């Protein structure tokens, strides 16, 4: 069975590729209710770990531990980063995510969904990551799906998948000439925001530009509402488990908002407060959320500014942009639609299935009979800090530049640096970032990784610990030639091979650790 799986911050949505149809998978939760997602929640109680709907059933349990957003940990954690679970112990992040996805696979094979999967039937999955995901996040996501028993047939960025869903649903004759050739995707999920400009030419989709914010989504709107409620409760002495229950109550009320809602009534008794309810004026709530919506629009407009024909403006959108396509569960937040339509008018369109658009697009892309070709680009700059001017200053060397095509002429991105070092040992400080300043320095969305240490001198090669070795100057005329080879695969995962030419000593690294020993 071929599936499109959108692993989200608060919910995981699955669509099936079934002979040209792409229905969403419905799961039966602990109350017997059918819903079109598998909750991205992990919980533990009495020494046992629960996932998805089983974890949801522990909401309000006074002694339960909850992890409501494992996806948000991926951007700044290594695969073996320990997650301490009370009563269970420490589990590596990759292992824990793999267990969560294994529980998803188990549910798909059970009788708790609206699909029938044989016990030995292969689960072939097209998966996605946020456009702004760094190399480490992409690697952990890919490996976790493999650990869970899925056969991963491809991984594309979430806005790209939404573009496929749009084209499949609305572009009736993809081969006909189109006056408006670009689609702007506004993807607001539970924890991340992505914007992308996609050129649609027939069945070919080319990502022109993309940008994202790794911590901006429905969870942040919920946190604002939670803070307002806690402020209204004043000095109420609330236990940690009561606060956790209140978080869930606030999330439920926030998700029930509609454009006509004027006030929110929050049940305070779930937190053991003296009052029955807290009243929050929706206007006040929206006012506090406005800076976040403005941040997302700023991100979208930076993407639109990079279109080739940006000087042709119809109102505030380039003439060649067909629409701004709203996807992601949090795009239904009423303030989002209101602000976008005030700014862009009728050229704003929401997917009929905003929470499922990415999963449906993935399922469509997984179907060999739907020959969509998605040409992805690198969504972040990748480079390394180096000395310059004889050590007088440090500069950023951009190895791979944002918006570069991930595959060129059938080959992934490659780069090479060759030099004679001026030190006995090299400390390589790699960085990914969303943007670079006019002076060439990383200035937004910077993700630094631990330094990789490589011995330049033959007598140091093979030593287990080099990090504490003092760095000493050497005459470049006497040192070995060092070759750095970089490869960025179709999934945006970067590997680095460092080699000493004369001694033929070589090591291969990934940003979060060593691949080749």
N, C-alpha and C positions, 0 to 999 in steps of 0.2 A: 504494500500500500504506500502511495506517495502522499506526503503531507507537507503543508507549509506551516511552520511553527514560529510564532512571534513570541519569544520569551520576554515578557515585560516586567516592569518594576513591581506592579501590584497584581498583574494577572497574565497568564500565558494563554494565548489564543491559538487554536489549531484549525486549519482548513484542510479538506480532503480533495485530492485531484481524482475525480471520478468521471471518466469519459466525457470531458468537456464541462462538467458541472463542478462547482467548488463550494460545497456547503461547509458551514462552520460546525465543528464538533460540539455537541452539548454534553455536559457532565452533570451527573446527579450528585448534589452535595449531601451533607450529613442529615439534612432535614427532608431529603427526598425531592428537593426543588431542582428543576433542570435549568442550568445556566450555560452561556456560551463561552465559558472560559474555565481554566484551572487556576485556582488562586496561587499566586507566587509567595506563599507564606510558609515558613518553617517554624515549628514549635516543638517543645519538649516538655514532658511531664512524667514524673515517676521513673526517670532514667530511660525513657523511650522517646525517639524522635518521630514526629509526625509531619507530613507534607501535604500541601494543597488543601483540599476540603477537610481532611482529617485534622490538619493544623487549625483551620478556621473554626472547627468545632470546639477548640480549646479557648476561644475568645471568652474572656470573663472568668476563666478558671484562675482562682487566686494564686496558685503555685506554679502556673505554667510560664515557661520562657518563650518569647516570640522573637523571630527575625522576620520583619515584614517586607524587607527590601534587600535581598541578597544581591540583586543586580547592581545596586549602587556601590557595593563594595568592590566590584570588579575593576573599576578604573584605576584604583590606587592600591591594589593588593597583588601580591605574588601568588602563584598557584598553591604554594604550601603555607600561606599565611594562616595561622591557627585561629579558629573560631571557638571560643570557650563556651560550652553549653553546660549549664548547671545540671548535675546529676549524670552527665554523660562523659564530659571531658573535652579535650581540645581535638577538633577535626579540621584538617586542611581545607581551605576554601574550595579548591578544585574538587576534592573528594565530596564535600558537602553539596556542591552544585550538581555533581554527578548523581548523588543519591536522590536529590529532588527530581531531576529529569528521569531517573529510573522509575520513580513513583508515577510520573506522568506516563511513561511507557506502559507500566503495569495497569494503570487506569484505562488506557486505550485498548488493552487486551481483555478487560473485564466486561461485565454486563452493565456497567454504570455509565455508558455513553450511547449515543445514537448511531454508532458505527459498529460494524462487525469485523474484528481482526482475528485471524487465526492465531493460535498459540505460537506457531512457528513461522508465521508470515513476517517477512522483512518490513521494518518500518523505515522507509526511505524518506529523509527529511531535507527540505530546503529551509535553511535557517537564516536569521538576520541579526544584525547588530546596529546600534545607533550610528549615524553617519560620523559622529564625533568620537566614536570609540577608538581608543589607542590600541597599539599592537598587542599589548598584554591582555586587554579585555577581549580582543578577538581570539587570541590563542586559548584563553581559559574557556570561553564559550564553546569553541569548536571541540576542544578536548573533552569537555564535560558531556556533550551530546554523544561523543564516541564512547566514553566510559559507560554511559547509560544504555548502550546497545543500539543506538540509532545509526543507520547508514547515512552519513551526511553526504548529499549529492551536490551541495553548493551552499555558499553563504554570500548574501548581498546586503547592502545597507537598507535600513528600514524605509527611507524616502524612495529609494529605487523600487522597492517592492510595491509601495503605494502607487508609484507611477505606472507600474504594470497593471495593477488593479483598475486604475482610472482608464487606461487605454483599452483594456479588455471590456470594460463596462460601457464606455461612452464613445470610443472611436470606432464607428461602425465599419468603415472601410479604411484600414490603416495604410493602404498603398496609395490612396488618392492624395493629390497635393493639398497641403494645409496652409492657410494664410497665417494662422497662429501656431507656430511650431514648438513653442516652449510651454512647459507646465511648471508652475511653482508649487511645491509641496510644503505645507505647514503641518508638521507632525508633533503634536503635544501629547505625550504619554503621562504615565503616573510619576515618572521620575526624571525624564530627559526630554529635551526639545531639539528637533532637527528641522532645518530648512534646506531645500535643494531646488535648483533649477535644472530641469530635464528637457533635453531636446528629443522630441519624438519624430522620427523619420521612418515611416513604414513600421516594420516590426523591430527596428533598432532604437534603443533608448540609450542616449549618451548623457551622462551626468556632466553638466557644464561647470557647476560650482555647488558647493554645499558648506554648511556651517552648523554648529550646534552648541548647546549648553548642556553640560553633563549633569547639572543639578538644577533643573527647572521643570516642574510638572505639577500634576494634581496633588502630589504629596505636599508640595510647598504651599499651595492654596489651603490645604487642610491644616498645615501647621499654623498659618496665620489665624484661621478660625479657632483652632485649639487655644492659641495664646489669648485671643479675645475672650473666650469662655473662662479660662483660668483667671484672667484679670477680673472678670465680673464676680467670680467666686470669692475673690479677696483673700483673706487669711485662712480659708478653710484648710484644715490639716488632712490632706489626702494621701493615702498610702500609695506606693509605686504601682501595685497591681490595680488600684482604682484608677490611677491616671491612664494606665494602659487600656482599661475598658472605656474610659472617656475618649481616648483617641479614636477608637473604633466607632463610638457613637457620633463623634464629630464628622468622621469620614462619611458615614451613612447619610447624615443630614446634608453634607456638602454635595454628595452625588445625587441627592433627590432634588436639587435646585432646578427651577425652570424659569424662563424669562419673566414670568408674572409674579414670582415670589418676592415678597416685600420684607418679610422677617423670618428668621429661623428660630425654632423652638428646640433647644438642646435639653435632653433629659439629664438632669444633674444627679438624679438618684442613683444612676449606675456607678457614680464615683463616690457614693456615700455622703454626698453633700447635704446640708440641712435644708436647702431650698429644693423645690420640685423641678424647676426648669430655669434655664438661662435664655433670655431673649436677645438675639443679635439682629440689628438692623442690616438688611442686605446692602443698602447703600454704603454704610460704613465699611462693611466687609469688602465690597468691590473697590472702594477707595484705597484700601490697604493692599489689595492685590494688583492694582493698576501698574505699579512699577515693574512687576514681573511680566505682565502682558506687554508692556512697552519694550522690555528687554528682548522678548521673543520677536517683536516686530522689527526692532533694530537689527537683529540677526538676519531676518528675512530680507530686509532692504539691502544689507551688505551683499547678500547673494544676488539680488536682482541687479545691483550696480555693476556686477561683473559680467553681465550678458553682453554679447558683441554689439547689439544695437540699442544700448541703453539710452542713447541720445533721442531716440524716437519715443516720445512719451504721450500716452493717452490718459489724461488725468494724472495718476501717480504710478501707473504700470506701463512698461514698454508695450508697444502695440502688438508685438509678436507673442506675448504671454496670453495663453488661452484663458487661464483661470488660476486662482489661488485655491488649491485643493486641501481641505481640512481633513486630517486623519488623526488617529490616536484617541483613546478614551476621554482624555481631558479636553479635547477640542469641543466637546459638548458643553463645557463650562459657559454659562450664558454671557459672562463678561467678554470672553474671547470672541464669540460671534459678533457681539455688539460693536466692539472696538474695530474689528477687521472690516465689517460692513460700513461703518462710518468712514473708514479711511479709503477703502477700495470699491465701495458700492456693490453693484450686482455681479462683479467678476470674482466673487467669493462663493465657493461651492463646497459643501460638506459631503463626504462619502456617505452613501446610504447605510454603510456599516462602518462607522468611524473606528470602533474598537477592533474590528476584524479586517480592515482594509489591507493591512500589511500581511496578515496570514493568508488572505485570499490571493493577494498578488504573488506571494511565495508559492502557493499551490499552483497558480497558473504558470509561473516560471518553471516549475518542476515538470510540467507536462511536455514531453518531446513533440507532441502534435501541435503545440502552441509555440512556434519558433521565435519567441521574443529573445532578442540579443541585448543584454544590458552591459554597456561599457562603463565600468566603474572608474572613478578617479580617486587618487589619494586624498583623504579628507583632512590630513594634518601634515604639517611640516615635520620632518625628522632630520636630526643632525647631531653634531657633537661639538663640545667646547674645546678650543685649541689655543695654545699660546701663539702670540704674534709679536713681531718686532723684538725678537731675541728674548722673549719672556716678559717684556714690558707691559703687555696687556693680553687679555683673553678675548677671543672672538668666537662667534657661532658659525660653524661650517655646515650649511644646509646640504645634507646628502641627498634627500628626496624632497621635492618641493610640492606643496599642496596643490591639488587640482591636476597633477600629472596623471596620465592614463596608467592604470595598474598593469595593463597588458598592452604591449606594443608589438605588432607584427607576430602575434602568437607567443611572445616571450614576456616574462614578468620583468619588472624594473630591476636594473642592476646599476651599480656604481662602484668605482674603485679609486683608492688613494694610494700613492706610492711615495716613500720618502726615506731619508736616513734620520733617525731620531737624535735628539740632543740630550737624552736622559738614559739612565740604566733601566728604568721600568716605566711603563705607561699607565696612567690612570685615565680611562676613557669615560667621560661623563656625557651620556646620551640623553637627549631631550626630545620630546614630541610637543608640539604646540599648535594652537589653532591659528595664530597669526604672528607675523614678524614685523617689528617696527621699521621705520624708514632708515634707521641706522643699522638694521640687520640683526637686531636682538629679539629673542622670543619675548612677546609682551602680552599674550592672552591665552588662557587655557593651557598653561604650561604643565607638562607631566615629566618630572625628572625621575630617573631611575638610578639605582645604586651604581657606583663606579665599577667598571670592569677593569681588572688589573692584568696586564700582560707583560711578561719579561722581555726586554729588548736584548739583554746580554745573554749569550749562550749558557754561561755558568749558572744563571738563575732559572733556566727553563727546567720544569719538572718540580720546582719547589711548591709545597702545598699552600703556604701562606705568604703572600706578597704584599698584602695591604699595609702592614706595619713597617715594611722595608723603607728606609729613607730614600727619597728621590735625589739622585746626584746627577750633576751636569756631566755630559760627555761631548767630545769633539765629534760632530757628525761625520767627519772624514774617517773615523775609526769604527763606527757602528754598522751593524748589519742593515740591509735594506728591509723595510717593513712594508707589507702589502695589506691594505684593508679592502676586503671585498664585501659588498652589501647586496642583499637580495630582498625584494619586497614581493611576496607572492600575490596571487589574485584575490586573496582574502585580506590583504593589507597587513600581513604579519612579516616583520622584519627579522632577518638573521644577519649576523656579522661574523665573518671569518677573518682572523688575524694571523698573518704568516710571516715568519722570518725567512727570507729567501736563502741566505747562505746556509743556515742550519736546518732548514726545512721543518722547523717546529711550527705547528699550527693548532689553533683552537677555534671552535665555532660557538657563538653565544646567541642567545635570544635576550630580549630586553630584561626579562625577569629571571634569567638563569642560564645555565649551560645546556646546550643541546648535544654536544658531541663529546662529553667527558672531560 
